[in-house]
Amino acid sequence: MENTLNKRYDIHKTFEYNKEKGPFERISDKNKRIKKILWNYWIMADFFWYKTNLPIWVAAGPLYNEKYMKWAAKDGFEVITWKTFRSIHRLAHASDWKYIWHNIVFIPTTKINEKSIWNKVVWSLDYKWKIENMSITNSFWMPSDTIPEWLPSIVRLEQYAKEKQKQIITSVVWTPKENWTIHDLALDYAFLARIAEFTWSKIIELNLSCPNVSGAEWSIFKDIENSLIIVTNTRKFLHNSNTKLLVKMWYTYKSYYKDFMDALSPYIDWIVAINTIPMEIIDKKWKQALAWWKNSWTCGKAILDLAVNAVANLKEAKIDLWEKAKHIKIIWCWWVMDAEWFMRHIDAWAEFVMCATAALFNPELPLEIAKYINKNKIKKII
Ligand SMILES: Cc1cc2nc3c(=O)[nH]c(=O)nc-3n(C[C@H](O)[C@H](O)[C@H](O)COP(=O)(O)O)c2cc1C
């Protein structure tokens, strides 16, 4: 399957343009069709208090606002995550620049391993991509609307989700300011989580690894003591002891995951991993591809080996700490673009599978997976 035109996100336009004008097609509601296909065959999973027959969900990132959240629900994704919110307004890279840089480009799928992280990858605008073999790099700078803008949207969407039986995750992140201490930072997370809870959000993701931003902002998960301060403060701020807390982490080693889980497991419910991997993306003339940063963040098939490795590390860490960490589900959050790949994750013990790129570049995915389950007569509980 080869795609040259995408109707969900126009890579030649700015993020703000896409947010306002996209998606660029009428989206029909596929839920009834999917339900019918999954009548006899299914992959059943518990999502806290909710049971689903199709455990493929959208991660934080591609769903920028209410409109985008609703189209993902119509596509058949059962759990959908808001793009990460901040306590301040922030424009995406390049939104107000005269020269339009790209925020997403397709890259060739060169295999990335531990040694080649941060290496150079040459991209080209004409690069034709195939769904089963694609990788992208993106750099947005984690833009956010202001609280008075996003807050009513969450309330409205929670209502919509109730009617349509969809589950929502609200993702939040801190924003650094000059001379901030870890306690100010933790308060920013706690404040955002409390506001999200106030809108009836029951599942909140603390983004502790936000690669497309600078310095300390992206690497907060790398400090276990600080991560613990953030999580315990957030728990203190939340009113409802049933509110679920997810943390998003990056690629790292088993011993680190183990120490992290050991310290944080009493306060968190699930871990989402692994986000994206940094590479230097340049064009044929050695010009940097994406706005602002020399390095940008890669996902897709290129990071396959690293992702498999990281998830195995997480799984082993959980097994080593079984008594303490058995309640922590590990959510695979990287590259699922087609039904076969989805099944590979499920067969390899995945507790849940999330995708980001597919929600933009293969939104037929839930329908394709449902058909695959039906065709292969799969009945499975995970
Ligand atoms: C367009 C785009 C925007 C993203 N924005 C965010 C974000 O705001 N917050 C976040 O935690 N992760 C963000 N991510 C990372 C994804 O949630 C996910 O961890 C990563 O892309 C790997 O999944 P994938 O291979 O299915 O894309 C973004 C990814 C993409 C492709």
The ligand as an SDF file (V2000), in Angstrom:
LIG
                    3D

 31 33  0  0  0  0  0  0  0  0999 V2000
    2.6410   13.8710   15.4650 C   0  0  0  0  0  0  0  0  0  0  0  0
    3.0840   13.4000   16.8060 C   0  0  0  0  0  0  0  0  0  0  0  0
    2.9380   14.2200   17.9280 C   0  0  0  0  0  0  0  0  0  0  0  0
    3.3170   13.7660   19.1930 C   0  0  0  0  0  0  0  0  0  0  0  0
    3.1090   14.5490   20.3020 N   0  0  0  0  0  0  0  0  0  0  0  0
    3.2660   14.0160   21.5530 C   0  0  0  0  0  0  0  0  0  0  0  0
    2.8270   14.7300   22.7150 C   0  0  0  0  0  0  0  0  0  0  0  0
    2.2910   15.8390   22.6490 O   0  0  0  0  0  0  0  0  0  0  0  0
    3.0060   14.1290   23.9320 N   0  0  0  0  0  0  0  0  0  0  0  0
    3.5790   12.8830   24.0550 C   0  0  0  0  0  0  0  0  0  0  0  0
    3.6900   12.3780   25.1930 O   0  0  0  0  0  0  0  0  0  0  0  0
    4.0070   12.2000   22.9710 N   0  0  0  0  0  0  0  0  0  0  0  0
    3.8390   12.7190   21.7310 C   0  0  0  0  0  0  0  0  0  0  0  0
    4.2170   11.9950   20.6060 N   0  0  0  0  0  0  0  0  0  0  0  0
    4.8480   10.6530   20.8010 C   0  0  0  0  0  0  0  0  0  0  0  0
    3.7940    9.5340   20.6950 C   0  0  0  0  0  0  0  0  0  0  0  0
    2.8540    9.5850   21.7490 O   0  0  0  0  0  0  0  0  0  0  0  0
    4.4240    8.1400   20.6930 C   0  0  0  0  0  0  0  0  0  0  0  0
    5.0330    7.9190   21.9470 O   0  0  0  0  0  0  0  0  0  0  0  0
    5.4760    7.9280   19.6140 C   0  0  0  0  0  0  0  0  0  0  0  0
    5.1590    8.6250   18.4270 O   0  0  0  0  0  0  0  0  0  0  0  0
    5.6290    6.4370   19.2780 C   0  0  0  0  0  0  0  0  0  0  0  0
    4.4370    5.8940   18.7340 O   0  0  0  0  0  0  0  0  0  0  0  0
    4.2370    5.6780   17.1480 P   0  0  0  0  0  0  0  0  0  0  0  0
    5.4450    4.9200   16.6700 O   0  0  0  0  0  0  0  0  0  0  0  0
    2.9620    4.8860   16.9980 O   0  0  0  0  0  0  0  0  0  0  0  0
    4.1470    7.0230   16.5060 O   0  0  0  0  0  0  0  0  0  0  0  0
    3.8820   12.4670   19.3250 C   0  0  0  0  0  0  0  0  0  0  0  0
    4.0690   11.6720   18.1860 C   0  0  0  0  0  0  0  0  0  0  0  0
    3.6710   12.1210   16.9330 C   0  0  0  0  0  0  0  0  0  0  0  0
    3.8470   11.2060   15.7350 C   0  0  0  0  0  0  0  0  0  0  0  0
  1  2  1  0
  2  3  1  0
  2 30  2  0
  3  4  2  0
  4  5  1  0
  4 28  1  0
  5  6  2  0
  6  7  1  0
  6 13  1  0
  7  8  2  0
  7  9  1  0
  9 10  1  0
 10 11  2  0
 10 12  1  0
 12 13  2  0
 13 14  1  0
 14 15  1  0
 14 28  1  0
 15 16  1  0
 16 17  1  0
 16 18  1  0
 18 19  1  0
 18 20  1  0
 20 21  1  0
 20 22  1  0
 22 23  1  0
 23 24  1  0
 24 25  2  0
 24 26  1  0
 24 27  1  0
 28 29  2  0
 29 30  1  0
 30 31  1  0
M  END
$$$$
